[in-house]
């Protein structure tokens, strides 16, 4: 007799952005700092607000692992994101819905000698995005470019 009444299959978590989303932004920068430092700044999610002026608050107790969620405030948005993938020193993927936007955010890190190239890409979909894709693409590009600039400045100042 099967006593398990809630056997819905677990949905696979994304490991890439939604290439069919109406808004996709990709930006990169090179940071003159060791990978360990850049990775630590990036993955200290609870500490983002200390160096990223666009992040007002973050609540994250860990662990830094797929399935963990964090709650944060940025650009007037109240967001709960879930980590989908964490490959230490190489890549993180997180996402979730916020104010009618379903976002998937991928970060990748490549070490080259004493520098690190940081690539970030994000996709946004949903009714809100379909209604104003150009305006939201510009806002997302500005946000991600600024985030990378602040990550670079913080890492290089240490």
C-alpha positions as CSV (number, residue, x, y, z in Angstrom):
1,X,0.0,0.0,0.0
2,X,1.4,3.4,-1.0
3,X,1.0,5.9,1.9
4,X,2.8,8.7,0.2
5,X,0.0,11.0,-1.1
6,X,2.2,13.9,-2.2
7,X,4.4,12.4,-4.8
8,X,4.5,15.3,-7.4
9,X,7.8,15.1,-9.3
10,X,10.4,17.7,-8.4
11,X,10.7,20.4,-11.1
12,X,14.2,20.7,-12.5
13,X,15.9,23.9,-11.6
14,X,17.3,26.2,-14.3
15,X,21.1,26.3,-14.9
16,X,20.9,28.9,-17.6
17,X,18.9,32.0,-18.4
18,X,15.7,31.8,-20.4
19,X,16.9,32.4,-23.9
20,X,13.3,33.0,-25.0
21,X,12.6,35.8,-22.5
22,X,11.7,39.2,-23.8
23,X,14.5,40.8,-21.8
24,X,18.1,39.4,-21.7
25,X,21.1,41.3,-20.6
26,X,24.7,40.1,-20.6
27,X,27.6,42.1,-19.2
28,X,31.2,41.4,-18.1
29,X,34.2,43.0,-16.4
30,X,37.7,42.2,-15.5
31,X,38.7,42.5,-11.8
32,X,42.3,42.9,-10.8
33,X,42.0,40.7,-7.7
34,X,42.3,37.0,-6.8
35,X,39.5,34.7,-7.6
36,X,39.1,33.7,-4.0
37,X,38.4,37.4,-3.0
38,X,36.0,38.1,-5.8
39,X,34.1,34.8,-5.2
40,X,33.9,35.5,-1.4
41,X,32.4,39.0,-2.1
42,X,29.9,37.5,-4.5
43,X,28.9,34.6,-2.4
44,X,28.7,36.6,0.9
45,X,25.0,37.3,0.0
46,X,24.2,38.6,3.5
47,X,27.1,41.2,3.0
48,X,26.0,42.6,-0.4
49,X,24.5,45.7,1.2
50,X,27.9,46.6,2.7
51,X,29.4,47.3,-0.7
52,X,26.6,47.4,-3.3
53,X,24.7,50.7,-2.8
54,X,21.8,49.4,-4.8
55,X,21.1,46.6,-2.3
56,X,19.2,48.0,0.6
57,X,18.9,44.8,2.7
58,X,19.6,41.1,2.5
59,X,18.4,38.3,4.7
60,X,20.3,35.1,4.1
61,X,21.2,32.5,6.6
62,X,22.6,29.9,4.1
63,X,23.8,27.5,3.2
64,X,25.2,28.5,-0.1
65,X,23.7,25.6,-1.9
66,X,20.9,24.8,-4.4
67,X,17.5,25.2,-2.8
68,X,18.5,27.9,-0.3
69,X,16.6,31.1,-0.6
70,X,17.4,34.7,0.3
71,X,15.2,37.8,0.7
72,X,16.5,41.1,-0.5
73,X,15.5,44.7,-1.3
74,X,16.9,46.4,-4.4
75,X,15.7,49.2,-6.6
76,X,12.5,49.3,-4.7
77,X,11.8,45.6,-5.4
78,X,11.1,43.1,-2.6
79,X,12.6,39.9,-3.9
80,X,12.9,36.3,-2.7
81,X,15.5,34.4,-4.8
82,X,16.3,30.8,-4.7
83,X,19.8,29.4,-5.5
84,X,19.6,26.9,-8.4
85,X,23.2,26.1,-8.9
86,X,26.5,26.7,-7.1
87,X,29.8,25.5,-8.5
88,X,32.5,26.8,-6.1
89,X,34.7,29.4,-7.6
90,X,33.0,29.1,-11.0
91,X,29.3,29.8,-11.2
92,X,26.1,30.6,-9.4
93,X,22.5,30.6,-10.7
94,X,19.5,32.0,-8.8
95,X,16.1,33.3,-9.6
96,X,12.5,33.7,-8.8
97,X,9.5,35.9,-9.3
98,X,9.2,39.5,-8.1
99,X,6.5,42.0,-9.0
100,X,5.4,40.2,-12.1
101,X,8.9,39.5,-13.3
102,X,10.3,36.0,-13.4
103,X,14.1,36.4,-13.4
104,X,17.0,34.0,-13.8
105,X,20.5,35.3,-13.0
106,X,23.7,33.5,-13.9
107,X,27.2,34.5,-12.7
108,X,30.4,33.0,-14.1
109,X,34.0,33.5,-13.0
110,X,37.2,32.9,-15.0
111,X,40.6,33.3,-13.5
112,X,43.4,34.5,-15.8
113,X,46.7,34.9,-14.0
114,X,46.1,37.6,-11.4
115,X,42.7,38.8,-12.8
116,X,39.2,37.5,-12.8
117,X,36.7,38.0,-15.6
118,X,33.2,38.1,-14.2
119,X,30.3,37.4,-16.6
120,X,26.7,38.0,-15.5
121,X,23.6,37.5,-17.5
122,X,20.0,37.7,-16.6
123,X,16.7,37.0,-18.2
124,X,13.3,38.5,-17.4
125,X,10.0,37.2,-18.5
126,X,6.3,37.7,-17.5
127,X,3.4,40.0,-18.3
128,X,5.1,43.1,-16.8
129,X,8.1,42.5,-19.0
130,X,6.1,41.8,-22.1
131,X,4.4,45.2,-21.6
132,X,7.6,47.2,-21.4
133,X,10.6,45.2,-22.6
134,X,12.7,48.1,-23.8
135,X,12.4,50.1,-20.6
136,X,13.0,47.1,-18.4
137,X,16.0,45.9,-20.6
138,X,17.6,49.4,-20.1
139,X,16.9,49.3,-16.3
140,X,18.4,45.8,-16.0
141,X,21.5,46.6,-18.0
142,X,22.1,49.7,-15.9
143,X,21.7,47.7,-12.7
144,X,24.0,44.8,-13.7
145,X,26.6,47.2,-15.1
146,X,26.6,49.1,-11.8
147,X,26.7,45.9,-9.7
148,X,29.8,44.7,-11.7
149,X,31.4,48.2,-11.2
150,X,30.8,48.0,-7.5
151,X,32.1,44.4,-7.2
152,X,35.2,45.4,-9.1
153,X,35.8,48.5,-7.0
154,X,35.3,46.6,-3.7
155,X,37.6,43.7,-4.7
156,X,40.3,46.0,-6.1
157,X,40.3,48.2,-2.9
158,X,41.1,45.2,-0.6
